[in-house]
Amino acid sequence: MRSAKPSLKARALRYLSAREHSRQELARKLARYAEENDDVEAILDWLEASKFLSSTRFAESLINRRAERFGTSRILMELESHKIDLSTMPELKMHLREGEENRAWVVWEKKFGSPASSAIESARQKRFLQQRGFSHQSIQMVMRRALRGEES
């Protein structure tokens, strides 16, 4: 006996029970299973109206998952790729920027742990932090702190 396929609404709720999703991400996942008479946008509207889908919760979740390893600019870029309007969430951006220097230090310490012994090594360390999305100011602070030999 063949089991019935779950509805799009059931699939959406199952995805959202595992973790927060952006509207765009959930629409893409549901579109794979949509049939001719299914209205994915209507389901997404219902999920938002029922507070199952929230761009603010998604942004907070993504920030919590990424903040340990990445800088502010990389996290903000990822949020923008999910079509999250950050102008409605200034407190999230402010919170990210406030802790960036400490996060950069933790990432640098985990990867390198000791100050650069040459200009080439220093450039490599700076590039690493830059690729992780940390600001120039945070990178400079980490390099100065490493030269002074500070601990966490």
C-alpha positions as CSV (number, residue, x, y, z in Angstrom):
1,M,0.0,0.0,0.0
2,R,1.4,3.4,-1.0
3,S,1.5,6.1,1.6
4,A,0.0,9.5,0.8
5,K,2.4,12.3,0.0
6,P,2.6,15.1,2.6
7,S,0.9,18.3,1.6
8,L,3.0,21.4,0.9
9,K,1.8,22.9,4.2
10,A,2.9,19.8,6.0
11,R,6.3,19.9,4.3
12,A,6.7,23.5,5.1
13,L,5.9,22.9,8.8
14,R,8.4,20.0,8.8
15,Y,11.1,22.2,7.4
16,L,10.4,24.9,9.9
17,S,10.4,22.5,12.8
18,A,14.0,21.6,12.0
19,R,15.3,25.2,11.7
20,E,14.3,28.7,10.7
21,H,14.1,29.4,7.0
22,S,13.8,32.5,4.9
23,R,10.7,33.0,2.8
24,Q,12.9,32.7,-0.4
25,E,14.6,29.5,0.8
26,L,11.3,27.8,1.9
27,A,9.7,28.8,-1.4
28,R,12.6,27.2,-3.3
29,K,12.3,24.0,-1.3
30,L,8.5,23.8,-1.7
31,A,8.5,24.5,-5.4
32,R,10.1,21.1,-6.0
33,Y,7.0,19.4,-4.7
34,A,4.3,21.8,-6.0
35,E,1.8,20.5,-8.4
36,E,-0.3,22.5,-10.9
37,N,-3.1,23.5,-8.5
38,D,-0.7,24.3,-5.5
39,D,-0.2,27.9,-4.6
40,V,3.2,28.2,-2.8
41,E,2.9,31.9,-2.2
42,A,-0.5,31.4,-0.5
43,I,1.1,28.8,1.8
44,L,4.0,31.2,2.6
45,D,1.5,34.0,3.3
46,W,-0.4,31.7,5.7
47,L,2.8,30.6,7.5
48,E,3.8,34.3,8.0
49,A,0.3,35.2,9.2
50,S,0.4,32.3,11.6
51,K,3.9,33.3,12.8
52,F,5.4,30.1,11.7
53,L,7.7,32.0,9.2
54,S,9.5,35.1,10.4
55,S,12.3,37.0,8.7
56,T,13.4,38.4,12.1
57,R,13.7,34.9,13.7
58,F,15.5,33.7,10.6
59,A,18.0,36.6,10.8
60,E,18.6,36.0,14.5
61,S,19.0,32.3,13.9
62,L,21.5,32.8,11.0
63,I,23.5,35.3,13.0
64,N,23.7,32.9,16.0
65,R,24.9,30.1,13.7
66,R,27.5,32.2,11.8
67,A,28.7,34.8,14.3
68,E,31.3,32.4,15.9
69,R,33.2,32.0,12.6
70,F,32.4,35.1,10.4
71,G,32.5,38.8,10.4
72,T,29.7,41.3,10.1
73,S,30.0,42.0,6.4
74,R,29.9,38.3,5.5
75,I,26.8,37.6,7.7
76,L,25.0,40.7,6.3
77,M,25.8,39.6,2.8
78,E,24.3,36.2,3.5
79,L,21.2,37.7,4.9
80,E,20.8,39.9,1.8
81,S,21.2,36.8,-0.4
82,H,18.1,35.5,1.4
83,K,16.3,38.7,0.6
84,I,16.1,39.8,4.3
85,D,15.4,43.5,4.6
86,L,17.9,44.6,7.2
87,S,16.6,48.2,7.4
88,T,13.8,46.9,9.6
89,M,16.3,45.3,12.0
90,P,18.9,47.9,13.0
91,E,19.4,46.3,16.4
92,L,20.7,43.1,14.8
93,K,23.3,45.0,12.8
94,M,24.3,47.0,15.8
95,H,24.7,43.8,17.9
96,L,26.8,42.2,15.2
97,R,29.1,45.2,14.9
98,E,29.5,45.5,18.7
99,G,31.0,42.1,19.2
100,E,33.0,41.9,15.9
101,E,36.5,42.6,17.4
102,N,36.2,39.9,20.0
103,R,34.8,37.4,17.5
104,A,37.8,38.3,15.1
105,W,40.2,37.7,18.0
106,V,38.7,34.3,18.8
107,V,38.8,33.2,15.1
108,W,42.4,34.4,14.7
109,E,43.5,32.7,17.9
110,K,41.9,29.4,16.9
111,K,43.5,29.5,13.5
112,F,46.9,31.0,14.2
113,G,47.5,31.5,17.9
114,S,50.7,33.4,17.6
115,P,51.8,36.7,16.0
116,A,53.1,36.7,12.4
117,S,56.8,36.3,12.2
118,S,57.1,38.1,8.8
119,A,55.3,40.5,6.6
120,I,54.2,37.7,4.3
121,E,52.7,35.8,7.3
122,S,51.0,38.9,8.5
123,A,49.4,39.5,5.1
124,R,48.2,35.9,5.1
125,Q,46.6,36.3,8.5
126,K,44.9,39.5,7.5
127,R,43.6,38.0,4.3
128,F,42.2,35.1,6.2
129,L,40.2,37.4,8.5
130,Q,39.2,39.5,5.5
131,Q,37.8,36.5,3.7
132,R,35.8,35.7,6.8
133,G,34.1,39.1,6.5
134,F,35.8,41.0,9.4
135,S,36.2,44.7,9.1
136,H,39.5,46.4,8.5
137,Q,39.3,48.0,12.0
138,S,38.7,44.6,13.6
139,I,41.6,43.0,11.7
140,Q,44.0,45.9,12.8
141,M,42.9,45.4,16.4
142,V,43.6,41.7,16.3
143,M,47.0,42.3,14.7
144,R,47.9,44.9,17.4
145,R,46.6,42.7,20.2
146,A,48.6,39.7,18.9
147,L,51.8,41.8,18.8
148,R,51.3,42.8,22.4
149,G,50.9,39.1,23.3
150,E,47.5,39.4,24.9
151,E,45.4,36.5,26.0
152,S,41.7,36.1,25.5
